[in-house]
Amino acid sequence: MRSLPRFFTYLMPLLLLGGFAPSCTPKIPSAQASDSAATGFKVDQQLAYCAAQARKTVALTPDYTKLPRRIGAGKNQWEYVDREDWTSGFWPGTLWYLFENQPTDFWKGKADTFTRNLAPVLDHKTVDHDLGFMFYSSYGNGYRLTQNPAYKQVLLRAADSLATLFNPRVGTILSWPRMVKQMNWPHNTIMDNMINLELLFWASKNGGRKEFYDMAVSHARVTSQHHFRPDGTSYHVAVYDDKTGQFIKGVTHQGYSDNSMWARGQAWAIYGFTMCYRESKEPEFLDRARKSADVFIQRLPEDQVPYWDFDAPDIPKAPRDASAAAIVASALLELSTLMPDQAVAQRYRRQAENMLASLSTAQYQARDQGPAFLLHSTGHKPNGSEIDASINYADYYYLEALLRLQKLQRGKPL
């Protein structure tokens, strides 16, 4: 029998005493019950660390058309990608988060320059679902912080492009058009696609087509119905008949096996359904976020950072995935504000704090080993790529989680 992480031993009384008190207003778990300072974790210090590391990357980046993506295991220099890469929005998004924490002309100017570089992506036909990752992380954060109308227009264009992949017969967005013939997946939807729905939700409220909201809700609902096993773990890919909408099978692409729990895929589920509940208030989505989170938390190793796949056969020697921990920490902080049961809310916030505290140790921070924030992420293990590496989206969600925790500590809404 797998033993529970040690923090459950002192949280159990809270869980037993917790009651259910429905509310439509997001709540901030009390600082008294969930104060990360009690563990010696100082969020402001970690934000300062991120700023210092990012300045190294700014100094090393050759020009604004090249975006840092990864630092391989044992290396100390970024490998760069162009704006067509699915991760291209994370570096400008990181710069916007740094500007949010330190609103200086330096961070604003760098964020704006790298953000504007992405716009030409929308000048050609949409080839996959990643527009939310690319544009909401960059232009979305930029518009949120500056209200620049030029950013808004690019976001609306991105939403229009993303919507072209929606299949009303299936009720979801096609993730990988290239896989239709390559893998004989007539209509494929990957769990990662949940994150892109935030772009559609935003656009539906900010001058875009109102049906974007319905598309996002439909995608989340169909995903909730077919992407999960009875125990709450998720498939990476759901395959559907593109003409009848019938669910064909659940498979993996980046996980260990079709029946395993790929860590980052489960992380996308937790984050995505939390966001969908925030935007729609559909109880089904809150329930799915909770179930996805609970099985993830229950199976974490002692240091709260998952192996790349929870069912990898070589655990405990399997590579970790710090990116999955960062994504889940950020998601759990938001989920804690949406829970009507305050005992459960406190449990999720404490879990997020524990994950951030672990990620902020010498074990996981890059520090003098390179200009990234974090070490030990895994991108695509079956493909042999980005194994035990620093990766830009790990840094992005780590910084986002730190900013969310800072806001909660100050009693501010997310």
Secondary structure as a PSIPRED ss2 file (coil, helix, strand):
# PSIPRED VFORMAT (PSIPRED V4.0)

   1 M C   1.000  0.000  0.000
   2 R C   1.000  0.000  0.000
   3 S C   1.000  0.000  0.000
   4 L C   1.000  0.000  0.000
   5 P C   1.000  0.000  0.000
   6 R C   1.000  0.000  0.000
   7 F H   0.000  1.000  0.000
   8 F H   0.000  1.000  0.000
   9 T H   0.000  1.000  0.000
  10 Y H   0.000  1.000  0.000
  11 L H   0.000  1.000  0.000
  12 M H   0.000  1.000  0.000
  13 P H   0.000  1.000  0.000
  14 L H   0.000  1.000  0.000
  15 L H   0.000  1.000  0.000
  16 L H   0.000  1.000  0.000
  17 L H   0.000  1.000  0.000
  18 G C   1.000  0.000  0.000
  19 G C   1.000  0.000  0.000
  20 F C   1.000  0.000  0.000
  21 A C   1.000  0.000  0.000
  22 P C   1.000  0.000  0.000
  23 S C   1.000  0.000  0.000
  24 C C   1.000  0.000  0.000
  25 T C   1.000  0.000  0.000
  26 P C   1.000  0.000  0.000
  27 K C   1.000  0.000  0.000
  28 I C   1.000  0.000  0.000
  29 P C   1.000  0.000  0.000
  30 S C   1.000  0.000  0.000
  31 A C   1.000  0.000  0.000
  32 Q C   1.000  0.000  0.000
  33 A C   1.000  0.000  0.000
  34 S C   1.000  0.000  0.000
  35 D C   1.000  0.000  0.000
  36 S H   0.000  1.000  0.000
  37 A H   0.000  1.000  0.000
  38 A H   0.000  1.000  0.000
  39 T H   0.000  1.000  0.000
  40 G C   1.000  0.000  0.000
  41 F C   1.000  0.000  0.000
  42 K C   1.000  0.000  0.000
  43 V H   0.000  1.000  0.000
  44 D H   0.000  1.000  0.000
  45 Q H   0.000  1.000  0.000
  46 Q H   0.000  1.000  0.000
  47 L H   0.000  1.000  0.000
  48 A H   0.000  1.000  0.000
  49 Y H   0.000  1.000  0.000
  50 C H   0.000  1.000  0.000
  51 A H   0.000  1.000  0.000
  52 A H   0.000  1.000  0.000
  53 Q H   0.000  1.000  0.000
  54 A H   0.000  1.000  0.000
  55 R H   0.000  1.000  0.000
  56 K H   0.000  1.000  0.000
  57 T H   0.000  1.000  0.000
  58 V H   0.000  1.000  0.000
  59 A H   0.000  1.000  0.000
  60 L H   0.000  1.000  0.000
  61 T C   1.000  0.000  0.000
  62 P C   1.000  0.000  0.000
  63 D C   1.000  0.000  0.000
  64 Y C   1.000  0.000  0.000
  65 T C   1.000  0.000  0.000
  66 K C   1.000  0.000  0.000
  67 L E   0.000  0.000  1.000
  68 P E   0.000  0.000  1.000
  69 R E   0.000  0.000  1.000
  70 R E   0.000  0.000  1.000
  71 I E   0.000  0.000  1.000
  72 G C   1.000  0.000  0.000
  73 A C   1.000  0.000  0.000
  74 G C   1.000  0.000  0.000
  75 K C   1.000  0.000  0.000
  76 N C   1.000  0.000  0.000
  77 Q C   1.000  0.000  0.000
  78 W C   1.000  0.000  0.000
  79 E E   0.000  0.000  1.000
  80 Y E   0.000  0.000  1.000
  81 V E   0.000  0.000  1.000
  82 D C   1.000  0.000  0.000
  83 R C   1.000  0.000  0.000
  84 E C   1.000  0.000  0.000
  85 D C   1.000  0.000  0.000
  86 W C   1.000  0.000  0.000
  87 T C   1.000  0.000  0.000
  88 S C   1.000  0.000  0.000
  89 G C   1.000  0.000  0.000
  90 F H   0.000  1.000  0.000
  91 W H   0.000  1.000  0.000
  92 P H   0.000  1.000  0.000
  93 G H   0.000  1.000  0.000
  94 T H   0.000  1.000  0.000
  95 L H   0.000  1.000  0.000
  96 W H   0.000  1.000  0.000
  97 Y H   0.000  1.000  0.000
  98 L H   0.000  1.000  0.000
  99 F H   0.000  1.000  0.000
 100 E H   0.000  1.000  0.000
 101 N H   0.000  1.000  0.000
 102 Q C   1.000  0.000  0.000
 103 P C   1.000  0.000  0.000
 104 T C   1.000  0.000  0.000
 105 D H   0.000  1.000  0.000
 106 F H   0.000  1.000  0.000
 107 W H   0.000  1.000  0.000
 108 K H   0.000  1.000  0.000
 109 G H   0.000  1.000  0.000
 110 K H   0.000  1.000  0.000
 111 A H   0.000  1.000  0.000
 112 D H   0.000  1.000  0.000
 113 T H   0.000  1.000  0.000
 114 F H   0.000  1.000  0.000
 115 T H   0.000  1.000  0.000
 116 R H   0.000  1.000  0.000
 117 N C   1.000  0.000  0.000
 118 L C   1.000  0.000  0.000
 119 A H   0.000  1.000  0.000
 120 P H   0.000  1.000  0.000
 121 V H   0.000  1.000  0.000
 122 L H   0.000  1.000  0.000
 123 D H   0.000  1.000  0.000
 124 H C   1.000  0.000  0.000
 125 K C   1.000  0.000  0.000
 126 T C   1.000  0.000  0.000
 127 V C   1.000  0.000  0.000
 128 D C   1.000  0.000  0.000
 129 H C   1.000  0.000  0.000
 130 D C   1.000  0.000  0.000
 131 L H   0.000  1.000  0.000
 132 G H   0.000  1.000  0.000
 133 F H   0.000  1.000  0.000
 134 M H   0.000  1.000  0.000
 135 F H   0.000  1.000  0.000
 136 Y H   0.000  1.000  0.000
 137 S H   0.000  1.000  0.000
 138 S H   0.000  1.000  0.000
 139 Y H   0.000  1.000  0.000
 140 G H   0.000  1.000  0.000
 141 N H   0.000  1.000  0.000
 142 G H   0.000  1.000  0.000
 143 Y H   0.000  1.000  0.000
 144 R H   0.000  1.000  0.000
 145 L H   0.000  1.000  0.000
 146 T H   0.000  1.000  0.000
 147 Q C   1.000  0.000  0.000
 148 N C   1.000  0.000  0.000
 149 P H   0.000  1.000  0.000
 150 A H   0.000  1.000  0.000
 151 Y H   0.000  1.000  0.000
 152 K H   0.000  1.000  0.000
 153 Q H   0.000  1.000  0.000
 154 V H   0.000  1.000  0.000
 155 L H   0.000  1.000  0.000
 156 L H   0.000  1.000  0.000
 157 R H   0.000  1.000  0.000
 158 A H   0.000  1.000  0.000
 159 A H   0.000  1.000  0.000
 160 D H   0.000  1.000  0.000
 161 S H   0.000  1.000  0.000
 162 L H   0.000  1.000  0.000
 163 A H   0.000  1.000  0.000
 164 T C   1.000  0.000  0.000
 165 L C   1.000  0.000  0.000
 166 F E   0.000  0.000  1.000
 167 N E   0.000  0.000  1.000
 168 P C   1.000  0.000  0.000
 169 R C   1.000  0.000  0.000
 170 V C   1.000  0.000  0.000
 171 G C   1.000  0.000  0.000
 172 T E   0.000  0.000  1.000
 173 I E   0.000  0.000  1.000
 174 L C   1.000  0.000  0.000
 175 S C   1.000  0.000  0.000
 176 W C   1.000  0.000  0.000
 177 P C   1.000  0.000  0.000
 178 R C   1.000  0.000  0.000
 179 M H   0.000  1.000  0.000
 180 V H   0.000  1.000  0.000
 181 K H   0.000  1.000  0.000
 182 Q H   0.000  1.000  0.000
 183 M C   1.000  0.000  0.000
 184 N C   1.000  0.000  0.000
 185 W C   1.000  0.000  0.000
 186 P C   1.000  0.000  0.000
 187 H E   0.000  0.000  1.000
 188 N E   0.000  0.000  1.000
 189 T E   0.000  0.000  1.000
 190 I E   0.000  0.000  1.000
 191 M H   0.000  1.000  0.000
 192 D H   0.000  1.000  0.000
 193 N H   0.000  1.000  0.000
 194 M H   0.000  1.000  0.000
 195 I H   0.000  1.000  0.000
 196 N H   0.000  1.000  0.000
 197 L H   0.000  1.000  0.000
 198 E H   0.000  1.000  0.000
 199 L H   0.000  1.000  0.000
 200 L H   0.000  1.000  0.000
 201 F H   0.000  1.000  0.000
 202 W H   0.000  1.000  0.000
 203 A H   0.000  1.000  0.000
 204 S H   0.000  1.000  0.000
 205 K H   0.000  1.000  0.000
 206 N C   1.000  0.000  0.000
 207 G C   1.000  0.000  0.000
 208 G C   1.000  0.000  0.000
 209 R C   1.000  0.000  0.000
 210 K C   1.000  0.000  0.000
 211 E H   0.000  1.000  0.000
 212 F H   0.000  1.000  0.000
 213 Y H   0.000  1.000  0.000
 214 D H   0.000  1.000  0.000
 215 M H   0.000  1.000  0.000
 216 A H   0.000  1.000  0.000
 217 V H   0.000  1.000  0.000
 218 S H   0.000  1.000  0.000
 219 H H   0.000  1.000  0.000
 220 A H   0.000  1.000  0.000
 221 R H   0.000  1.000  0.000
 222 V H   0.000  1.000  0.000
 223 T H   0.000  1.000  0.000
 224 S H   0.000  1.000  0.000
 225 Q H   0.000  1.000  0.000
 226 H H   0.000  1.000  0.000
 227 H C   1.000  0.000  0.000
 228 F E   0.000  0.000  1.000
 229 R C   1.000  0.000  0.000
 230 P C   1.000  0.000  0.000
 231 D C   1.000  0.000  0.000
 232 G C   1.000  0.000  0.000
 233 T C   1.000  0.000  0.000
 234 S E   0.000  0.000  1.000
 235 Y C   1.000  0.000  0.000
 236 H C   1.000  0.000  0.000
 237 V E   0.000  0.000  1.000
 238 A E   0.000  0.000  1.000
 239 V E   0.000  0.000  1.000
 240 Y E   0.000  0.000  1.000
 241 D C   1.000  0.000  0.000
 242 D C   1.000  0.000  0.000
 243 K C   1.000  0.000  0.000
 244 T C   1.000  0.000  0.000
 245 G C   1.000  0.000  0.000
 246 Q C   1.000  0.000  0.000
 247 F E   0.000  0.000  1.000
 248 I E   0.000  0.000  1.000
 249 K E   0.000  0.000  1.000
 250 G E   0.000  0.000  1.000
 251 V E   0.000  0.000  1.000
 252 T C   1.000  0.000  0.000
 253 H C   1.000  0.000  0.000
 254 Q C   1.000  0.000  0.000
 255 G C   1.000  0.000  0.000
 256 Y C   1.000  0.000  0.000
 257 S C   1.000  0.000  0.000
 258 D C   1.000  0.000  0.000
 259 N C   1.000  0.000  0.000
 260 S C   1.000  0.000  0.000
 261 M C   1.000  0.000  0.000
 262 W E   0.000  0.000  1.000
 263 A H   0.000  1.000  0.000
 264 R H   0.000  1.000  0.000
 265 G H   0.000  1.000  0.000
 266 Q H   0.000  1.000  0.000
 267 A H   0.000  1.000  0.000
 268 W H   0.000  1.000  0.000
 269 A H   0.000  1.000  0.000
 270 I H   0.000  1.000  0.000
 271 Y H   0.000  1.000  0.000
 272 G H   0.000  1.000  0.000
 273 F H   0.000  1.000  0.000
 274 T H   0.000  1.000  0.000
 275 M H   0.000  1.000  0.000
 276 C H   0.000  1.000  0.000
 277 Y H   0.000  1.000  0.000
 278 R H   0.000  1.000  0.000
 279 E H   0.000  1.000  0.000
 280 S H   0.000  1.000  0.000
 281 K C   1.000  0.000  0.000
 282 E C   1.000  0.000  0.000
 283 P H   0.000  1.000  0.000
 284 E H   0.000  1.000  0.000
 285 F H   0.000  1.000  0.000
 286 L H   0.000  1.000  0.000
 287 D H   0.000  1.000  0.000
 288 R H   0.000  1.000  0.000
 289 A H   0.000  1.000  0.000
 290 R H   0.000  1.000  0.000
 291 K H   0.000  1.000  0.000
 292 S H   0.000  1.000  0.000
 293 A H   0.000  1.000  0.000
 294 D H   0.000  1.000  0.000
 295 V H   0.000  1.000  0.000
 296 F H   0.000  1.000  0.000
 297 I H   0.000  1.000  0.000
 298 Q H   0.000  1.000  0.000
 299 R C   1.000  0.000  0.000
 300 L C   1.000  0.000  0.000
 301 P C   1.000  0.000  0.000
 302 E C   1.000  0.000  0.000
 303 D C   1.000  0.000  0.000
 304 Q C   1.000  0.000  0.000
 305 V C   1.000  0.000  0.000
 306 P C   1.000  0.000  0.000
 307 Y E   0.000  0.000  1.000
 308 W C   1.000  0.000  0.000
 309 D E   0.000  0.000  1.000
 310 F C   1.000  0.000  0.000
 311 D C   1.000  0.000  0.000
 312 A C   1.000  0.000  0.000
 313 P C   1.000  0.000  0.000
 314 D C   1.000  0.000  0.000
 315 I C   1.000  0.000  0.000
 316 P C   1.000  0.000  0.000
 317 K C   1.000  0.000  0.000
 318 A C   1.000  0.000  0.000
 319 P C   1.000  0.000  0.000
 320 R E   0.000  0.000  1.000
 321 D C   1.000  0.000  0.000
 322 A H   0.000  1.000  0.000
 323 S H   0.000  1.000  0.000
 324 A H   0.000  1.000  0.000
 325 A H   0.000  1.000  0.000
 326 A H   0.000  1.000  0.000
 327 I H   0.000  1.000  0.000
 328 V H   0.000  1.000  0.000
 329 A H   0.000  1.000  0.000
 330 S H   0.000  1.000  0.000
 331 A H   0.000  1.000  0.000
 332 L H   0.000  1.000  0.000
 333 L H   0.000  1.000  0.000
 334 E H   0.000  1.000  0.000
 335 L H   0.000  1.000  0.000
 336 S H   0.000  1.000  0.000
 337 T H   0.000  1.000  0.000
 338 L H   0.000  1.000  0.000
 339 M C   1.000  0.000  0.000
 340 P C   1.000  0.000  0.000
 341 D C   1.000  0.000  0.000
 342 Q H   0.000  1.000  0.000
 343 A H   0.000  1.000  0.000
 344 V H   0.000  1.000  0.000
 345 A H   0.000  1.000  0.000
 346 Q H   0.000  1.000  0.000
 347 R H   0.000  1.000  0.000
 348 Y H   0.000  1.000  0.000
 349 R H   0.000  1.000  0.000
 350 R H   0.000  1.000  0.000
 351 Q H   0.000  1.000  0.000
 352 A H   0.000  1.000  0.000
 353 E H   0.000  1.000  0.000
 354 N H   0.000  1.000  0.000
 355 M H   0.000  1.000  0.000
 356 L H   0.000  1.000  0.000
 357 A H   0.000  1.000  0.000
 358 S H   0.000  1.000  0.000
 359 L H   0.000  1.000  0.000
 360 S C   1.000  0.000  0.000
 361 T C   1.000  0.000  0.000
 362 A C   1.000  0.000  0.000
 363 Q C   1.000  0.000  0.000
 364 Y C   1.000  0.000  0.000
 365 Q E   0.000  0.000  1.000
 366 A C   1.000  0.000  0.000
 367 R H   0.000  1.000  0.000
 368 D H   0.000  1.000  0.000
 369 Q H   0.000  1.000  0.000
 370 G C   1.000  0.000  0.000
 371 P C   1.000  0.000  0.000
 372 A C   1.000  0.000  0.000
 373 F C   1.000  0.000  0.000
 374 L E   0.000  0.000  1.000
 375 L C   1.000  0.000  0.000
 376 H C   1.000  0.000  0.000
 377 S E   0.000  0.000  1.000
 378 T C   1.000  0.000  0.000
 379 G C   1.000  0.000  0.000
 380 H E   0.000  0.000  1.000
 381 K H   0.000  1.000  0.000
 382 P H   0.000  1.000  0.000
 383 N H   0.000  1.000  0.000
 384 G C   1.000  0.000  0.000
 385 S E   0.000  0.000  1.000
 386 E C   1.000  0.000  0.000
 387 I C   1.000  0.000  0.000
 388 D C   1.000  0.000  0.000
 389 A E   0.000  0.000  1.000
 390 S E   0.000  0.000  1.000
 391 I E   0.000  0.000  1.000
 392 N H   0.000  1.000  0.000
 393 Y H   0.000  1.000  0.000
 394 A H   0.000  1.000  0.000
 395 D H   0.000  1.000  0.000
 396 Y H   0.000  1.000  0.000
 397 Y H   0.000  1.000  0.000
 398 Y H   0.000  1.000  0.000
 399 L H   0.000  1.000  0.000
 400 E H   0.000  1.000  0.000
 401 A H   0.000  1.000  0.000
 402 L H   0.000  1.000  0.000
 403 L H   0.000  1.000  0.000
 404 R H   0.000  1.000  0.000
 405 L H   0.000  1.000  0.000
 406 Q H   0.000  1.000  0.000
 407 K H   0.000  1.000  0.000
 408 L H   0.000  1.000  0.000
 409 Q H   0.000  1.000  0.000
 410 R C   1.000  0.000  0.000
 411 G C   1.000  0.000  0.000
 412 K C   1.000  0.000  0.000
 413 P C   1.000  0.000  0.000
 414 L C   1.000  0.000  0.000
